[in-house]
Amino acid sequence: MTTDMLLFLLLIILIVSTFSIFIFKDLLYIVIIFGAFSMVMSLIWQQLNSPDLAITEAAVGIGMTVLMVTVVTKVGRRPQ
């Protein structure tokens, strides 16, 4: 029963993080939210007994977050 509640809580966090991307205008905040989204998604894969997908999601999420932070620092934090 606690696993179902944990999955439900993680899914709520995913939904909130998805909609919060539309609220913020600062690109660095959006990248940070994307990193959190990826981390929560890897936790969900782990809870669903799929560790291979969890590790892949974590690795790709970290790589993409670092890449996007690099791009945001080069381009600027506010869109024009």
HUCORTA-V837660 format. One record per pair of residues at least 12 apart in sequence whose C-alpha atoms are under 10 Angstrom apart, sorted by the first residue. I is the first residue (numbers start at 1). J is the second residue. If there is no record, write none. Layout:
I,J / I,J
This chain:
3,47 / 3,48 / 4,47 / 6,43 / 6,44 / 6,47 / 7,43 / 7,44 / 7,45 / 7,47 / 7,48 / 8,44 / 10,37 / 10,40 / 10,41 / 10,43 / 10,44 / 10,47 / 11,40 / 11,41 / 11,44 / 13,36 / 13,37 / 13,40 / 13,41 / 14,33 / 14,34 / 14,36 / 14,37 / 14,38 / 14,39 / 14,40 / 14,41 / 14,44 / 15,37 / 16,37 / 17,30 / 17,33 / 17,34 / 17,36 / 17,37 / 17,40 / 18,30 / 18,33 / 18,34 / 18,37 / 20,33 / 21,33 / 21,34 / 25,77 / 25,78 / 25,79 / 26,72 / 26,76 / 26,77 / 26,78 / 26,79 / 27,68 / 27,69 / 27,71 / 27,72 / 27,73 / 27,75 / 27,76 / 27,77 / 27,78 / 27,79 / 28,68 / 28,69 / 28,70 / 28,71 / 28,72 / 28,73 / 28,76 / 28,77 / 28,78 / 29,69 / 29,77 / 30,68 / 30,69 / 30,77 / 31,64 / 31,65 / 31,66 / 31,67 / 31,68 / 31,69 / 31,72 / 32,65 / 32,66 / 32,68 / 32,69 / 33,65 / 34,61 / 34,62 / 34,64 / 34,65 / 34,68 / 35,58 / 35,61 / 35,62 / 35,63 / 35,64 / 35,65 / 35,66 / 35,68 / 36,61 / 36,62 / 36,65 / 37,61 / 38,54 / 38,57 / 38,58 / 38,59 / 38,60 / 38,61 / 38,62 / 38,64 / 38,65 / 39,54 / 39,57 / 39,58 / 39,59 / 39,61 / 39,62 / 40,54 / 40,57 / 40,58 / 41,53 / 41,54 / 41,57 / 41,58 / 41,61 / 42,54 / 42,55 / 42,56 / 42,57 / 42,58 / 42,59 / 42,61 / 43,55 / 43,57 / 43,58 / 45,57
